[in-house]
Amino acid sequence: MRIAEADITADSSRFIRVYPIGDVHLEKVHFDEARFKRYVNDIIADPHGVWFFTGDAIEGRTPDMAKYDADVTLPQYKNSDYMFVVQEKIRELFEPLRARPGAVVKGNHDEFLKWAGVANFVASVSGASYLDGEGMVRLNCDLSGKGRTLLVYARHVVGGGKTPGAKLNSAYSMGSLVDADVYLAGHIHNHASTITPQYSLPRRGALGLTSRDVATVIATSFLKPKLEGFVDYTGKKGYAPPDQGLVYLNVDLENMRMYRSEMRY
């Protein structure tokens, strides 16, 4: 497992924000580039935020692959310069995020072209920590001169399914892998999130019940569920349209409590 750390300062209300960035699949006609860029602009405008890309910058399928679908692939990605064009687009989409600390996880589609090092390239152009398939990041938080720590675990989960239960189970099992405050997952394309208290006892000193918030966020994708005139993999397989909530976390560093917010676009 990869590890990293980043420094972040709380705002005047004692909050920082954690922004998950879900699957992109930039070659597909369903990629909602306008929504993605609007979200990136909001992230870089927040001096008290940190972002996590949870994988699948690309679709990553070429004509020799079984599930390649020319009907939903943008024309600029149908030529011999495919990887060059992809890298230029990745640069355009992710380079602005250099303005804020972040981390990048590798998705299963990013690995289709193993020789290209797609996720590593995303991390390079965005100035982010590269977490490979999974990683933990320690956020060293400055709260008006007082130190606070937030641990974030991120991965591109495996599996899925047509029903919410199968998808949620895949992501919520992350809590059995590591001990973190925030768990972030990509791959599922369907937003879901929980913030739950976890109870314990102090290991020394006065005896008393303690609690802390633990958040799990499944990042929504930046793919439009359906487009008139096009049928992608989800349409052919009969998948229901996903929850497209663009949710991020507000973390109260004074009380170590977490709250959800959703972008209204």
Backbone hydrogen bonds, N-H to C=O, Kabsch-Sander energy under -0.5 kcal/mol:
donor,donor_aa,acceptor,acceptor_aa,energy
2,R,131,L,-0.6
2,R,134,E,-1.7
4,A,136,M,-1.8
6,A,138,R,-2.1
8,I,140,N,-2.2
10,A,142,D,-2.7
11,D,15,F,-2.6
14,R,11,D,-2.1
16,I,251,V,-1.7
17,R,48,H,-2.1
18,V,249,L,-2.2
19,Y,17,R,-0.5
19,Y,50,V,-3.0
21,I,52,F,-3.0
22,G,20,P,-0.5
22,G,220,T,-0.5
24,V,56,D,-2.8
25,H,56,D,-1.6
26,L,57,A,-2.2
28,K,25,H,-1.9
29,V,72,V,-2.0
31,F,28,K,-1.6
32,D,222,F,-3.4
33,E,31,F,-1.5
36,F,32,D,-2.1
37,K,33,E,-2.6
38,R,34,A,-1.9
39,Y,35,R,-2.2
40,V,36,F,-2.5
41,N,37,K,-2.3
42,D,38,R,-1.8
43,I,39,Y,-2.2
44,I,40,V,-2.6
45,A,41,N,-1.0
46,D,43,I,-1.6
49,G,46,D,-1.3
50,V,17,R,-2.1
51,W,101,P,-1.9
52,F,19,Y,-2.4
53,F,103,A,-2.8
54,T,21,I,-2.6
54,T,52,F,-0.6
65,M,62,T,-2.7
68,Y,65,M,-1.5
72,V,69,D,-1.2
73,T,70,A,-1.1
74,L,27,E,-3.2
77,Y,74,L,-1.9
78,K,75,P,-1.7
82,Y,79,N,-1.4
85,V,81,D,-2.6
86,V,82,Y,-2.4
87,Q,83,M,-2.6
88,E,84,F,-2.1
89,K,85,V,-1.9
90,I,86,V,-2.7
91,R,87,Q,-2.4
92,E,88,E,-2.0
93,L,89,K,-2.6
94,F,90,I,-2.9
95,E,91,R,-2.0
97,L,94,F,-1.6
98,R,95,E,-2.0
99,A,96,P,-1.6
100,R,97,L,-1.9
103,A,51,W,-1.3
104,V,129,S,-2.7
105,V,53,F,-2.4
106,K,132,D,-3.6
111,E,107,G,-1.0
112,F,109,H,-1.0
113,L,109,H,-0.5
114,K,111,E,-0.5
114,K,112,F,-0.9
116,A,113,L,-2.0
117,G,113,L,-0.6
117,G,114,K,-0.7
118,V,110,D,-0.6
121,F,117,G,-2.1
122,V,118,V,-2.3
123,A,119,A,-2.3
124,S,120,N,-2.2
125,V,121,F,-2.6
126,S,122,V,-1.7
127,G,123,A,-0.9
127,G,124,S,-0.6
128,A,123,A,-1.6
129,S,102,G,-2.3
131,L,104,V,-3.1
131,L,129,S,-0.6
134,E,131,L,-1.2
135,G,154,A,-1.9
136,M,2,R,-2.1
137,V,152,V,-2.8
138,R,4,A,-2.5
139,L,137,V,-0.7
139,L,150,L,-3.2
140,N,6,A,-2.9
140,N,138,R,-0.7
141,C,139,L,-0.9
141,C,148,R,-3.1
142,D,8,I,-2.4
143,L,141,C,-0.7
143,L,146,K,-3.5
144,S,142,D,-0.7
146,K,143,L,-1.9
148,R,141,C,-2.1
150,L,139,L,-1.8
152,V,137,V,-2.4
152,V,150,L,-0.5
153,Y,182,V,-3.1
154,A,135,G,-2.5
155,R,184,L,-1.8
156,H,133,G,-1.1
157,V,155,R,-0.8
157,V,186,G,-1.2
167,K,163,T,-1.3
168,L,164,P,-3.0
169,N,165,G,-2.4
170,S,166,A,-1.3
171,A,167,K,-1.3
172,Y,168,L,-3.1
173,S,169,N,-1.2
174,M,171,A,-1.9
175,G,172,Y,-1.1
176,S,173,S,-1.9
177,L,174,M,-2.0
178,V,174,M,-1.2
180,A,178,V,-0.7
181,D,151,L,-2.2
182,V,151,L,-2.0
183,Y,215,A,-2.8
184,L,153,Y,-2.7
185,A,217,V,-2.2
186,G,155,R,-1.5
189,H,219,A,-0.5
191,H,189,H,-0.5
191,H,243,D,-2.7
192,A,218,I,-1.1
194,T,216,T,-2.2
196,T,214,V,-2.5
198,Q,212,R,-2.6
200,S,210,T,-2.1
210,T,200,S,-2.8
212,R,198,Q,-1.6
213,D,256,M,-1.1
214,V,196,T,-2.3
215,A,181,D,-2.5
216,T,194,T,-2.5
217,V,183,Y,-2.7
218,I,192,A,-3.3
219,A,185,A,-2.7
219,A,217,V,-0.7
221,S,189,H,-1.0
222,F,23,D,-2.7
224,K,30,H,-3.3
227,L,230,F,-0.6
230,F,227,L,-2.1
236,K,232,D,-2.2
237,K,233,Y,-2.0
238,G,234,T,-0.8
239,Y,234,T,-2.8
244,Q,242,P,-0.6
247,V,245,G,-1.3
248,Y,261,S,-2.4
249,L,18,V,-2.5
250,N,259,Y,-3.4
251,V,16,I,-3.0
251,V,249,L,-0.5
252,D,250,N,-0.6
252,D,257,R,-3.4
253,L,14,R,-2.5
253,L,251,V,-0.9
256,M,252,D,-1.6
257,R,252,D,-1.2
259,Y,250,N,-2.4
261,S,248,Y,-2.2
263,M,246,L,-2.6
265,Y,263,M,-0.6
